[in-house]
């Protein structure tokens, strides 16, 4: 620690709390890499970045920050898309990337224990030879961490059938904002009595505590799996096919949709597969389960697509073709860089039946704003991802992109949906929380946060609009009691 080139006593004390080389960053040129996450429109420098190796080191850092009133937050791989890991208050960032071990695999009870920095896809790769996998599969799964997935309650293409992260979390070890270490869901027993603290912490966006150990559910590989690709000349036809497939009683493992602009992007990027560029929409549909029922489901899906004037529909002939189709889809967000200087990813949820109506509204927003919008979405469960294409070098376009994104979320809320399905609220959608929650409901949620994080040193300024009407409501209620 004698090599530190700073006289800041906090930096020196924090460095002393962690072991090993390269345990802290504090110089400006190093901190620039941590001024944002995947939401790049806003950038703020942290005070320092500390790299603990153990839960005990995390707790020591937290206790020091709490004692000295230093704001702090946890960060995983930095792939979040709503600004949840941006240090808006000059926080000390507690980076969990060194805590990346697979601690235990219990095949008999179908669970595994990982540290928060463990990469999502690595878990499946580690157990696939034994016939098991981890179901949540966000598009960033090759680089995002399971700790970050817990913070945001990440979803993925296969969440239609298998659910999002919260459906696969059995236990958590957590460092609270005062440095105490607790375990919830100990033993991995599902549906334990008492308050659902696992559900509370999963998706709390790093505002209640720092997760340092995760027990997850692992699943047996399905006996059979087949994938269908369908091209439609009309978005409405593809949308109705989605509804009819679900209405027929088929629950695909995945049911994905891309529109014309999104197809242009993926065909211009790293994994083109030859999609026609003049179609309005494509569906990527996957079914899995026992072998006996797969062919019947596929035949039914083909019939539904043909009923809606599909231009072409085909079944993957082998695992290689299936993998190419999925690689093309999973690079969809990044592929927008091939057709636009910048892009903003949104994350709304709607009832499936409202899909044609919402897409029409989003198209109108695009025309009125002059900004192109590509649509990539988990059509089966109504989770939309409008990607607003813009050029930040043009004055005012970044601000306009934010306004367009907010307008898209307002459409989702107005049809009975939500402002986020898996990317979280972060700093991006705080004001949009009022689209779906009353001031009283927001106040109730901030009351819960105060129980765990009363000093608001942990990741403050995220998730909830502040200051706002909810504060006035709370003060008014307190005055009524006096």
TIFIVO-930546 format. One record per residue (C-alpha): x, y, z; residue number from 1. Coordinates in pm, 1 decimal, m for minus. Each point is the difference from the previous one (the first is absolute). Example, Ala and Ser with C-alpha at 12.3 -4.5 7.8 and 13.67 -1.06 7.14 Angstrom:
residues 2
REC        px        py        pz    i
REC    1230.0    m450.0     780.0    1
REC     137.0     344.0     m66.0    2
//
This chain:
residues 482
REC        px        py        pz    i
REC       0.0       0.0       0.0    1
REC     305.3     226.4      25.1    2
REC      m8.8      39.3    m379.7    3
REC    m321.2     202.0      13.2    4
REC      51.8     344.2    m151.3    5
REC    m271.2     174.3     196.3    6
REC     m20.9     176.7     332.0    7
REC    m375.7     m59.0      24.1    8
REC     m38.3    m187.9     329.2    9
REC    m320.5    m171.3    m115.5   10
REC     174.2    m149.0    m303.9   11
REC     286.6    m126.7     213.1   12
REC    m232.3    m149.4     263.1   13
REC    m219.7    m167.2    m262.3   14
REC     305.5    m147.9    m170.3   15
REC     110.3    m148.0     331.6   16
REC    m331.3    m187.9      30.5   17
REC      49.3    m214.4    m311.2   18
REC     266.9    m256.6     m77.7   19
REC     203.2     m61.6    m310.1   20
REC     144.2     223.0    m271.4   21
REC    m207.5     238.6    m207.5   22
REC    m257.2      24.8     277.6   23
REC     m97.7     364.3     m44.6   24
REC     m22.7     260.5    m277.0   25
REC     m13.0     371.3      75.0   26
REC     174.2     195.2    m275.7   27
REC    m219.1     175.6    m255.0   28
REC     124.7    m190.6    m304.1   29
REC     m87.5    m327.6     172.2   30
REC    m337.3     117.5     126.8   31
REC    m120.2     100.0    m348.1   32
REC     m79.3    m363.9     m74.3   33
REC    m250.3       1.9     288.2   34
REC    m188.4     324.3     m69.3   35
REC    m300.4    m183.6    m148.3   36
REC    m143.7    m341.9     m66.4   37
REC    m187.8    m102.9    m316.5   38
REC    m207.1     319.0      30.0   39
REC     262.0     232.6    m145.8   40
REC    m196.1     323.5     m31.8   41
REC      87.6     104.0     357.3   42
REC     351.9     m26.2     140.6   43
REC     139.3      70.2     347.6   44
REC     340.1     m80.9     147.9   45
REC      18.8    m208.3     319.2   46
REC     221.7      94.6     291.5   47
REC     180.2    m334.1     m26.1   48
REC     m51.2    m360.1    m111.7   49
REC      81.1    m270.8     254.3   50
REC      35.1    m370.2     m88.1   51
REC     m82.2    m228.0     295.2   52
REC      67.1    m373.7     m13.8   53
REC    m230.8    m120.7     275.9   54
REC    m326.3      77.9     176.1   55
REC     197.4     110.7     303.5   56
REC     191.9     254.1    m207.4   57
REC    m327.0     132.2    m146.8   58
REC    m138.0      37.8     353.1   59
REC     314.7     180.3     117.3   60
REC     m21.5     246.3    m289.6   61
REC    m368.8      61.9      67.3   62
REC      60.5      56.3     372.8   63
REC     275.0     249.8     m78.5   64
REC    m218.3     189.2    m247.6   65
REC    m293.6       3.1     243.0   66
REC     217.9     125.3     284.7   67
REC     145.8     282.2    m209.5   68
REC    m323.0      83.3    m187.2   69
REC     149.0     m90.0    m337.2   70
REC    m260.5     m92.2    m261.2   71
REC      62.2    m338.0    m164.8   72
REC    m147.8    m249.4    m244.7   73
REC      66.6    m349.1    m134.8   74
REC      86.6     m70.4    m362.3   75
REC      25.8    m319.9    m199.5   76
REC      92.0     m10.6    m368.3   77
REC    m152.6     341.5     m72.7   78
REC    m238.6    m135.9    m264.0   79
REC    m313.6     147.6     160.1   80
REC    m211.7     211.3    m233.7   81
REC    m174.9     242.9     236.2   82
REC     287.9     173.7     178.6   83
REC     m29.1    m197.8     322.3   84
REC     379.0     m16.7      46.0   85
REC      78.1     361.1     m91.2   86
REC     163.1     182.8     295.9   87
REC    m220.8     309.3     m12.4   88
REC     111.7     104.4     350.1   89
REC     371.9     m63.1     m47.7   90
REC     m31.7    m336.0     174.3   91
REC     266.8    m246.4      96.5   92
REC     m68.1    m284.0    m242.3   93
REC      29.5    m346.5     150.8   94
REC      82.8    m210.7    m304.3   95
REC     m87.8    m366.6      44.4   96
REC     182.1    m131.2    m306.9   97
REC     264.8    m182.9     207.2   98
REC    m272.1    m192.7     183.2   99
REC     m58.0    m233.4    m293.9  100
REC      12.5    m355.1     131.9  101
REC    m241.8    m288.2     m46.1  102
REC     m14.3    m111.8     362.9  103
REC    m223.1    m306.4     m14.8  104
REC    m202.1    m214.5    m239.5  105
REC    m267.1    m222.5     155.4  106
REC    m150.3    m204.1    m281.5  107
REC    m211.6    m211.4     234.5  108
REC    m188.1     307.0     121.6  109
REC      42.0     186.1    m331.3  110
REC     171.1     308.0     132.4  111
REC     333.4     179.4     m20.9  112
REC     170.4     266.8     208.6  113
REC     194.0     279.9    m169.5  114
REC     167.0     325.7      91.5  115
REC    m153.3     318.4    m146.8  116
REC     271.6      52.9    m260.9  117
REC     m60.7    m340.1    m160.3  118
REC     m95.3      39.1    m367.8  119
REC    m351.3    m114.6     m89.0  120
REC      84.0    m220.5    m298.9  121
REC     299.2    m150.9     176.7  122
REC    m233.5    m176.9     241.5  123
REC    m178.9    m186.0    m279.4  124
REC     332.0     m78.6    m167.0  125
REC     131.7    m138.1     329.2  126
REC    m283.1    m247.5      49.6  127
REC    m115.6     m78.9    m354.4  128
REC     215.1    m313.1     m21.0  129
REC    m197.6    m134.3     295.9  130
REC    m330.1      66.1    m178.5  131
REC     m99.4     320.1     183.3  132
REC     m28.5     370.8     m72.6  133
REC     m93.3     336.6     154.1  134
REC    m316.8     134.5    m160.9  135
REC      11.3     385.2      19.5  136
REC     169.7     109.4    m323.5  137
REC      21.8     376.6     m53.2  138
REC     150.8      97.1    m335.0  139
REC     313.6     112.5     184.2  140
REC      37.1    m340.2     168.0  141
REC     349.6     m53.5    m139.0  142
REC     126.7     293.6     207.4  143
REC    m260.2     101.7     261.0  144
REC      33.8    m123.8     357.3  145
REC    m253.3    m194.9     202.1  146
REC      30.7     258.3     277.7  147
REC    m104.5     269.2    m247.0  148
REC    m283.2    m223.5    m121.8  149
REC    m127.2     m21.4     359.4  150
REC      16.2     378.4      40.3  151
REC    m206.2      63.0    m313.4  152
REC    m211.1    m318.0       2.5  153
REC     125.3     m66.1    m351.5  154
REC    m208.4    m196.6    m246.6  155
REC      91.1    m129.4    m341.9  156
REC    m134.5    m169.0    m308.2  157
REC    m110.6    m315.4     181.4  158
REC    m179.7     168.3     290.4  159
REC    m338.8     m58.5    m168.1  160
REC       7.2    m361.7     117.1  161
REC     262.4       3.1     274.1  162
REC     m44.1     336.3     168.9  163
REC     248.0     275.1      88.9  164
REC     284.2       1.6     252.8  165
REC    m221.6      12.5     309.2  166
REC    m152.6    m334.6     m97.8  167
REC     343.2    m162.4      24.5  168
REC     143.2     151.9     318.7  169
REC      m5.5    m225.2     307.3  170
REC     224.5     187.1     242.0  171
REC     212.6     312.8      39.1  172
REC     281.4     114.8     222.3  173
REC     m19.1     378.5      36.0  174
REC     209.0     276.6     151.7  175
REC    m241.4     260.7     134.4  176
REC      77.4     373.4     m26.5  177
REC     133.2       3.1     358.8  178
REC     243.4    m285.9     m70.3  179
REC    m199.6    m280.3     161.4  180
REC       0.5    m333.1    m186.8  181
REC    m328.4    m190.6     m25.8  182
REC    m126.3    m308.5    m182.7  183
REC    m351.3     m32.3    m138.8  184
REC    m149.4    m312.3    m148.3  185
REC     261.2    m204.2     185.1  186
REC      m9.8    m364.1    m102.4  187
REC    m160.6      77.2    m333.5  188
REC    m345.1    m106.2     115.8  189
REC    m263.2     143.5    m236.6  190
REC    m302.2     187.5     135.4  191
REC     135.4      33.3     353.3  192
REC    m235.8     156.2     255.7  193
REC      20.8     368.9      85.6  194
REC      59.7     305.4    m212.0  195
REC     128.7     m60.7    m352.8  196
REC     337.2     166.1      51.0  197
REC     146.4    m179.3    m302.4  198
REC    m266.1     158.4    m216.1  199
REC      60.9     337.5     163.6  200
REC     375.9       2.4     m57.9  201
REC     m13.7    m147.9    m351.3  202
REC     m65.2     299.3    m221.2  203
REC      68.2     263.2     269.4  204
REC     275.1     138.4    m226.1  205
REC     271.6       6.6     261.9  206
REC    m182.7     241.4     231.3  207
REC     m61.9    m233.8     296.6  208
REC     326.2    m192.1      35.4  209
REC     292.5    m157.6    m183.9  210
REC     m38.6    m363.8    m101.6  211
REC     316.3    m202.7      61.4  212
REC    m118.7    m359.2     m48.8  213
REC    m286.4    m143.6    m205.0  214
REC    m169.7    m340.3       9.0  215
REC    m173.2     m63.9    m332.1  216
REC    m229.9    m264.6    m139.7  217
REC     142.5    m206.5    m285.4  218
REC    m208.9    m202.8    m243.2  219
REC      40.3    m326.3    m186.8  220
REC      55.7      44.4    m371.4  221
REC    m322.7     m55.0    m196.0  222
REC     m23.3    m329.0    m184.8  223
REC     m71.3     170.4    m331.8  224
REC       7.7     349.2    m146.5  225
REC    m100.6     148.2    m336.3  226
REC      11.8     353.1    m137.1  227
REC    m216.1     168.1    m264.1  228
REC      72.4     315.9    m199.8  229
REC    m292.5     176.9    m169.7  230
REC      m0.4     306.3    m229.3  231
REC    m304.1     228.3     m27.9  232
REC     m78.2     280.2    m244.5  233
REC    m216.4     173.5     260.8  234
REC      78.1      66.1     366.2  235
REC    m368.5     m48.7      78.5  236
REC       9.1    m351.9    m145.4  237
REC     301.3     m93.3     210.6  238
REC    m158.9     151.0     309.4  239
REC    m319.8    m196.9     m48.2  240
REC     199.8    m318.0     m52.1  241
REC     159.3      58.1     341.1  242
REC    m341.5      23.0     166.9  243
REC    m135.4    m302.4    m183.7  244
REC     296.3    m219.7      93.4  245
REC     m50.7      78.5     368.5  246
REC    m379.0     m31.6     m32.1  247
REC      44.3    m348.1    m142.8  248
REC     138.0    m111.8     334.4  249
REC     360.6     m14.7    m118.1  250
REC     251.6     160.5     236.3  251
REC     320.5      39.1    m198.6  252
REC     328.5      18.3     183.6  253
REC      58.0     320.8    m198.0  254
REC    m203.5     213.1    m238.4  255
REC     203.7     291.6    m135.2  256
REC     m84.8     266.3    m255.5  257
REC     202.3     257.7    m197.1  258
REC    m128.5     270.4    m232.5  259
REC     145.4     123.8    m328.6  260
REC     243.6     251.8     149.9  261
REC     128.4    m253.3     251.5  262
REC      48.5    m254.6    m280.0  263
REC     201.7     257.5    m193.7  264
REC     223.5      37.6     304.6  265
REC      63.4    m368.2      70.8  266
REC      64.0     m73.4    m366.6  267
REC     258.9     280.4      m8.8  268
REC     189.8    m121.6     304.2  269
REC     203.9    m299.2     114.6  270
REC    m240.8    m292.0     m47.9  271
REC    m208.7      46.3    m318.4  272
REC    m207.5    m302.9     m96.4  273
REC    m165.8     123.9    m319.5  274
REC    m329.3     143.0     127.7  275
REC    m190.2     175.1    m282.0  276
REC      37.5     376.5      43.6  277
REC    m342.3      83.6    m143.4  278
REC    m212.1    m188.2     256.6  279
REC    m176.0     190.5     278.9  280
REC      51.4    m255.2     279.0  281
REC     150.0    m334.5      91.2  282
REC     m81.0    m243.3     275.6  283
REC     254.9    m228.8     164.9  284
REC    m188.9    m273.3     183.4  285
REC     147.2    m277.9     210.8  286
REC    m175.8    m291.5     167.4  287
REC     154.8    m255.6     230.0  288
REC    m101.8    m288.0     223.8  289
REC     m45.4    m375.2     m39.0  290
REC      57.4    m128.1    m352.8  291
REC    m346.4    m149.9     m40.7  292
REC    m179.5     333.8     m15.1  293
REC     245.1     221.1    m187.6  294
REC     m95.4     m81.8    m357.4  295
REC    m368.3      56.9      69.5  296
REC      74.8     342.5     144.7  297
REC     218.6      90.0    m296.2  298
REC    m271.3    m104.7    m247.5  299
REC    m252.2     214.6     184.6  300
REC     234.4     300.3      m3.1  301
REC      59.4     m40.4    m373.4  302
REC    m375.8     m15.5     m58.9  303
REC     m58.7     319.0     201.1  304
REC     272.0     186.2    m190.6  305
REC    m137.9    m112.0    m336.9  306
REC    m346.8     108.5     107.3  307
REC     138.8     353.0      38.2  308
REC     152.0      23.1    m346.6  309
REC     356.8     m70.3      98.7  310
REC     239.7      54.8    m289.7  311
REC     230.9    m279.9     111.0  312
REC      23.0    m222.4     304.7  313
REC     270.9    m255.2      70.0  314
REC     124.6    m231.9     271.8  315
REC     369.5      m6.6      96.2  316
REC     154.3    m308.9    m157.3  317
REC     273.0     m48.4     258.1  318
REC     154.8     153.6     311.3  319
REC     239.0     206.2    m210.8  320
REC    m282.2     177.7    m183.1  321
REC    m190.5      52.4     324.1  322
REC     311.3     150.4     162.2  323
REC      49.2     239.9    m294.4  324
REC    m358.9     122.6      26.4  325
REC      39.4      61.7     371.5  326
REC     338.8     170.0     m35.9  327
REC    m163.0     233.9    m251.3  328
REC    m282.3      80.9     243.5  329
REC     215.1      35.2     311.0  330
REC     227.7     256.9    m161.7  331
REC    m304.0     209.7     m89.1  332
REC      73.2     289.9     236.5  333
REC     366.3      31.4     m88.0  334
REC     m82.1     m39.7    m369.7  335
REC    m171.2     338.1       2.8  336
REC     349.1     150.2       3.5  337
REC      33.5    m117.4    m359.4  338
REC    m281.4     228.0    m116.8  339
REC       6.8     285.0     251.4  340
REC     266.3     204.1     178.9  341
REC    m185.8     m37.7     331.6  342
REC    m309.3    m172.3     131.7  343
REC    m210.4      m6.8     315.2  344
REC    m158.2    m327.9     111.4  345
REC    m342.9      12.4     161.6  346
REC    m176.4    m277.7     189.2  347
REC    m378.2      14.1      24.5  348
REC    m257.8    m271.1      62.4  349
REC    m348.6     m28.3    m149.7  350
REC    m283.8    m253.1     m21.3  351
REC      62.6    m217.6    m308.3  352
REC    m336.0      95.1    m146.4  353
REC     110.5     364.6     m14.3  354
REC     308.7     m69.5    m211.9  355
REC    m134.6     130.1    m336.3  356
REC    m143.2     312.3     166.0  357
REC     321.8      78.8     187.4  358
REC     223.6     m56.3    m302.1  359
REC    m219.2     239.2    m199.1  360
REC      40.1     263.1     272.0  361
REC     378.0     m51.0      15.4  362
REC      19.1      36.7    m377.0  363
REC    m190.9     328.1      28.1  364
REC     236.8     123.5     272.7  365
REC     290.2     m81.4    m232.1  366
REC    m151.3     198.5    m288.0  367
REC     m78.6     301.1     215.8  368
REC     343.0       9.0     163.3  369
REC     201.9     m70.3    m313.1  370
REC     194.5    m272.3     181.3  371
REC      m6.2    m357.9    m124.7  372
REC    m117.3    m264.0     247.8  373
REC      91.2    m367.0     m32.4  374
REC    m210.6    m249.9     190.2  375
REC     141.7    m319.2     149.3  376
REC    m216.4    m171.0     254.4  377
REC     m97.3    m306.4     195.0  378
REC    m334.9     m14.1    m175.6  379
REC    m129.4    m298.1     195.4  380
REC     m10.8     186.1     330.5  381
REC     m49.5     350.6    m138.9  382
REC     344.4     135.4      96.1  383
REC      87.3     263.3    m263.3  384
REC     341.3     148.6     m70.1  385
REC     m35.7     309.3    m218.8  386
REC     347.8     113.8    m100.6  387
REC       8.9     372.0     m73.5  388
REC     269.5      77.6    m257.1  389
REC     170.7     339.9      21.0  390
REC     330.1     182.0     m39.9  391
REC     133.2     160.3     317.2  392
REC     227.9     220.7    m210.6  393
REC    m305.3     190.4    m119.4  394
REC    m102.2     253.4     267.6  395
REC    m327.8     m90.8     167.9  396
REC     m31.0    m354.8    m138.4  397
REC      95.2    m175.6     322.7  398
REC    m262.7     200.0     188.2  399
REC    m254.1     m74.6    m271.8  400
REC      80.0    m372.0      23.0  401
REC     m76.0       8.8     372.4  402
REC    m331.7     173.7     m69.5  403
REC     m87.3    m258.2    m266.2  404
REC      86.6    m283.1     238.7  405
REC    m225.1     150.1     265.6  406
REC    m282.8      35.2    m253.1  407
REC      33.7    m369.7     m91.7  408
REC     m25.8     m95.5     368.2  409
REC    m306.7     220.3      41.4  410
REC    m168.0    m197.0    m278.9  411
REC      81.5    m325.1     180.4  412
REC    m137.3     132.1     328.6  413
REC    m316.8     133.9    m163.4  414
REC     m97.5    m344.3    m132.2  415
REC      39.8    m159.4     341.3  416
REC     368.3     m92.8     m17.8  417
REC     317.8      94.4     184.2  418
REC     304.7     222.1     m53.0  419
REC     248.1    m284.3      42.5  420
REC       5.8    m374.7     m38.5  421
REC     363.4     m82.3      70.0  422
REC     235.4     296.5     m39.9  423
REC    m101.8     180.7     316.7  424
REC     m78.6     364.0      75.8  425
REC     340.7     132.3     106.9  426
REC      32.4     370.1     m75.1  427
REC    m152.1     m35.5    m345.6  428
REC    m365.1     m59.9      91.8  429
REC     m38.7     156.8     345.4  430
REC    m251.2     260.7    m112.7  431
REC    m184.7    m258.9    m207.9  432
REC     m76.1    m188.2     322.0  433
REC    m290.7     242.9      27.7  434
REC    m149.1    m149.9    m316.4  435
REC     m86.0    m317.1     193.7  436
REC       8.3      92.0     372.3  437
REC    m186.5     259.3     202.7  438
REC     191.6     228.2     235.0  439
REC    m125.6    m205.4     294.4  440
REC     126.8    m321.0    m158.4  441
REC     341.5     154.3     m68.0  442
REC      10.3     124.7     358.3  443
REC     m74.0    m350.6     130.2  444
REC     291.2    m138.3    m201.6  445
REC     242.8     266.7     120.9  446
REC    m109.9     m79.9     356.2  447
REC     120.5    m356.7     m56.7  448
REC     332.0     128.7    m128.8  449
REC      40.3     212.7     314.7  450
REC     m23.4    m314.6     216.8  451
REC     311.0    m149.0    m161.7  452
REC     181.2     311.2    m118.6  453
REC    m101.2     280.7     243.7  454
REC     305.5     216.7     m62.6  455
REC     m41.5     m40.0    m377.4  456
REC     372.7     m44.7     m49.9  457
REC     m50.7    m309.3    m216.8  458
REC     m76.9      83.8    m363.9  459
REC    m212.3     302.9      76.2  460
REC    m181.2     189.4    m273.8  461
REC    m115.3    m312.8    m181.3  462
REC    m332.6    m171.5     m62.2  463
REC    m236.4     257.2     157.7  464
REC     m78.9     357.5    m109.1  465
REC     149.8     239.4     253.0  466
REC     m75.0     254.9     123.3  467
REC    m362.3      m3.8    m101.0  468
REC    m357.4     m12.8      91.9  469
REC      57.7    m324.1     193.9  470
REC     201.1     198.3     255.9  471
REC    m283.2     249.1      36.0  472
REC    m247.8    m284.1      51.4  473
REC     217.9    m152.1     271.1  474
REC      35.7     334.3     182.3  475
REC    m373.5      62.8     m24.0  476
REC     m74.2    m341.4     154.2  477
REC     242.6      71.4     282.7  478
REC    m165.7     337.4      61.8  479
REC    m340.9    m166.1      19.9  480
REC     123.8    m223.8     282.8  481
REC     126.1     293.0     207.8  482
//
